[in-house]
Amino acid sequence: MDDLKLCQRILTPTRLLDVIMRRALAFPQFRVFQHGEELHPDRYLRNTVTRRGRSLSMARMERLSQFLTDGCTVVLDTLDSFDPAMEIACQALQWWSRELVQVNTYLTTADAAGFDLHWDDHDVLIVQLGGEKSWEVRGTSRVAPMYRDTEHSGEPPEEIVWSGTMRTGDVMHIPRGYWHQATRTDRSGDGAGYSLHATFGFVKRTGVDWLSWVADRSRADEAFRHDLDRDGGSATLATRVPQLLAQYPQEVFLAAREQERPSRRHVRTGGIFGPITDVVCMTDFPPYISVNDSTVEVVAVGKALTFAAKAEPALRLLLSGNPANIQQVTETTGINANVLARTLLDEGLCGELTEELAAGYLGVGSHTP
């Protein structure tokens, strides 16, 4: 990463610990490892009962402080559900990769170890946000292993593909199935040192996902809804399967997956706290925009919206994935963006740019799909 200051804007150790302190967290989303072993949740979590009798699982910050001082690894999964900067980073990566993305964070102090040698069932991008950590990456022992698979991927290969130190700003891609491990055990003299990295996981679609989706579509065909008999009367189904696959090819599956995803969670005020001046697209993937002679169609979040063709320039700015000021869009395009923005807000394609959400964009900067 060319701009190392971006790493601090995305996340720092104290910001991560602040999230842990203020949120109700439970195992296994929040985990702690020490001396190569996973600690029991009771050692760093306590149930706090509110005055109305509700039980919340909260971090024991005094215990966590001692573990960090002695050396440990703290893991918080799906930080994008808590932190706007991480949420926006995941959305930007989704628009870039056209795959769903979530981020897990790892804070390691002193000379603590990380996970043992293991492989993930999805591709990951490792972004070193602070400090240093030593990595070892090996090849695969099974081609394209899956979460639900027919067999275990076996033992890790002996050959090391890459080993070295990740430093602030370094980024590494590890394809699914590649064995890897990270540690700070080689830094026994660096008692005050630490490592903070984010792992962005990309869950790609496979042929199995496509066939499962097609199988769901088969319910619309009466022939597939009948009971299977044992006298051969159901054999005609085999001749209908190729027709079904031709009706729902891979490209239709991938397009439907993107266009039918609901919009991301966002605040809706309806302007009751003041006029809405800025909006931002809240779709997991870039909206599909098609233009003909008289209309422009926008497809996203399971909806197809039709506008006059002249609205295209304003729509592209409002749906760019970057924050858009409604007045500026109007002045730039000559199109009344207030009407368009209201429709996009009502239909869930856009959300209001609240101060809190805007702070997340300042953290990661704007992105281009």
N, C-alpha and C positions, 0 to 999 in steps of 0.2 A: 504494500500500500504506500503510495507516494506521500500522502499526508498523514504522518504519525499522530498528529493532534486529533484526527478523526477517531482513533482508537479510544481516547479518553472521552470523547463526546458520546460514543456509543455506550461504553460501560467502564466503570472503575470498580475496584474491590469494595470501597465503602458504599457505593451505590447498590451493589449487589447485596451487601450485608444489610443495608437499609430496607431493601425489598423483603429480605428474609425476616427481618425484625417486625415489619408492619403487616405482614400477610398471615392468614391462617393457612398453614402448610401441613401436609401429611406425607408419610412414606407411601410410595417410593418416589414421589415427585422431588422431595427434598431428602438428600442422603449425605452421610459423612463417613469417610474412610480414614483409618489410621493404622499405621504399621502393616499395611497390605491387607487389612481386614475391614469389612463393613460393620460399623457400629450399630448396636441395637437402637431403634428410634427413641426408646425411653431415656437414652443417655443425652439426647440433645433436643427432645421435644417434650412439652408438658401440656396437659389438658387444662385450659383455663376456663372456668365457669363464669358466665356473665350473671348479673343480678337477676336476670329473668330465667336463669337455669340452662342457658344454651352453652354447650361444651365446644370450645375451639382448640384446635391443635396449634400451639405456638412454639416458636423456637426458644430454647433456653439460652439466651445470649451470653450469660456468664459462663456457661459450659462451653459454648462455641468459641468464646474468646480464648479459653484455656487450650482447647484443641488446636486452634490456629497458632497459638504461641509455641506449642510443642511440635507442631507440624502435622498437617492433615490435608485431606482433599474434600472440599465441599462441592456438592453437585446440586444444581437446581435446574430441573427440566421445564421446558415450555415457558421460558421467561417472556416470550412474545405475548403471552396472555396477560402479563402484568405491566410491561414496560412499553410505552409508545414508540421509543426509538427502535427497540428490537422488533416490534410488530411491523413497523414501516420497513425495516431492513428485510424482514421476511417477505413482505409484499413485493418489494422491489426485486428480490431474487426469484419470486414466483413469476412475475411478469417477464423476467429475463429467461428463465428456464422452462416455463410452462409446466412446472411441477409444483406440488404442494410442499411447503417448507416450514419446519419448526426449528427453534434454536434451544439448545441446552448449554448451560454454562458450568465451568469448572474452575474453582479457585484452589490452588495448591500452595502451601506455605512450607518454608524451611526445606528439609530434604525428604519430604513425604513421597510415597509412591502413589501412582495412579492405579488404573485398572490393570489386571493381568492381560497378557496377550489374548486378543479376542478379535472377532470380525462383526461388522454391522450388516443388517439386511437391507441397507439403503446407502446411497452415496452420501458423503459428507464433505463439507468445506470447513476446514479448521482455520479460524482467524485468531491469531495471537494478539490479545488486546493489551497485555502488560506482562513484564517479567520474562522469564525464560523457562523452557521445558525441553527435555531430551526425548526424542521420538525414535521408534524403530518400526518400519513398515515391511511386511513380507507379502508374498503373493497369495494366491488363492489355493485352497485344497478342494474346492468344488466350484464349477463354473456357475455363475449367477445363482447363488443360494438365496432362498426365500425364507420369510418369517414362518410360514407354514410350508414345509418342504417334505419330500419323501424320505430324506435321510439327513443325518447330521453331516456337517462339512468336513469331519475328520480332524486330523492333526495338522498344525501349521507347518508349512514347508521350511526347510532349513535355510534356504537362500534369503538374504536380506535385500529387499529392493532399495530401500533408502534408510539411512540413519543420520541423525544430526540434531541440531538445536533450533527450535523455533523461538524467534525473538520478536519483540513488539513490531507489529505491522506485517509479519510474515503470514502467508496464506498457503494452505496445502489442501489438495483434493485427494481423498482416498475413496476409490470406487468400492461398491458393495462387495463383500466377500474377501477383501484384502485384510489379512491379519495385521494388527498394530497394537502398540502400547506406548504410553507416555509416562515419564517419571522425573522426579527431582532427587532421587537417591544418590546420584553422582555429584550432588552439591552439598556434601556434609559440612563444608566449611562456610557455607553461605546461609548462616542461621537467620538472617533478616530477609532473605530473598523470598520471592513468590512467583507464581505464574497464574495468569488469568487468561483463559481462552474460551471462545464460543464455538460450538459445533453446530453448523447449520445442516440439518438433515433433509435430503431430497428423496421423497418416496415416489419413485417412477412407476408408471403403469407397465404391466407385463401382458404377455399373451393370455395368461390365466385370468387376469382382470377383464380382458376383452371378452373371453368366452363366458365368464360369469355374468357379464352385463348382457350379452346376447341371450343367455339362458333366461334371464329375467324378462327380456322382451318376448320370449316364446310364449308367455302366458296369454298374449293377445291372440294366439292361434289356437282355435278350439282343439285341433288334433293333439296338441301337447298337453292339454288339460285333462284328457281322458286317462282312466286307469290303464296301466300296462297289463296286458293279458299274457298268458303262457302258451297260447295256441298259434302264435305267429302273426296274429292280427295287427300287432303294433309295428310290424316290420316296415310299414310304409313311412314311419317317422324318420328312418335313416335317409330316405330320399328327400325329405323336406329340410333336413339340416343344412345341406349346401345352399338351398334357397334362402334360408334364414341368415346364413353368414353373408350371402351376397346382398341381402336387404340391409344388413347392419355391418358394413365394412369397418375396418379399423379407424379410418379417418372420421367416420360418423361418431364412433365411440369417443374418440379424443375430443372432438368438437363439442359433443353433448356434455362431456365431463367439465369442460371449461365454462360453457354457457349456462349450465344449470346450477352451478355452485351458488349458494345464497351469499348475500353481501356480508362483509365482516361486521362484527359488533361495533356500534357507534352510538354516540349520544344524539338524541333527537329532542330538540327543544321547541321546534315549530315557531321560533322567533319570539317566544313569550318573554325572554330576558333581553330583548333588543333585536334589531334587524340582523339578518344573516348576510354578512358581507363577503365571506369566502367559503368555498366548498372544495372538496377533494373526492376523487373517485374511490369507492370502498369495495371494489370487486377483487376477488382473489386472482383473476386473470384479466388481461386487457379486454375490454368490451369489443365485440365484433361490430364494425361499422361498415355498411355497404351503401353505395350511392347509385341511383339511377337518374333519369332525366328530371324527375319532378320530386322525388322523395329521398330521404336518407333514413335507413333503418339501423337501429342500435339493438343488439341482442346481448343480454347479460342477466345474471341472477334469475334465470328461468323466465325472462320476459322479453318480448320483442316490441320496441317502441318505434313509431314512425313519425318523422318530422318533415317539414318542407326542406327541399334540397339546399336552399340558401342558408340553412342553419348549420351546415356541416362545419365551417371553420370554428364557430363558437363551441359546438359539441366536442370537437377534437381538443380544444383547450380545456374545457370543463372535465373531460374524461381522460386527460393526459397521464394521470397518476400523480401529478404534482399539484400542490395547492393552487387554486385559481381564484383571483379576486373578481367578483361578478362585474363590478364597474369597469375594471380594466379590460375584461373580455368584451364588454359592450363597446368600449371605445376603440379597441383594436380591430374588431370585426364589423362594426356597424350594425350588429344584430342585438336585439334586446335579450341579453343573457339572463335577466331576472326571470322571465317566463320559463326558459329552458332549465335554469337551475332549480326552480321550484318543482318542475316535473321530475327531474332526476333525483331530487331529494325525496319526493313523495313515493317514487317507485323503488327507492333503496339503492340506486346505482351510485349516488353521491351521499356524503355526510357533511355536516357542518364542521368547519375548521375551528374547533374550540381552542382556547389558549393551551390546554393540556396536550391536545393532538399536535398543535403547531410546534410545541416544544420538542416533540419527537422528530419532526421534520428538520428542525434546526440541528438536532443531534446527528443525523445521518446525512443531511443535505438532500437536495432534490435528486430524482432519478429519471432516467430516460428509458422507456420500455424498448 
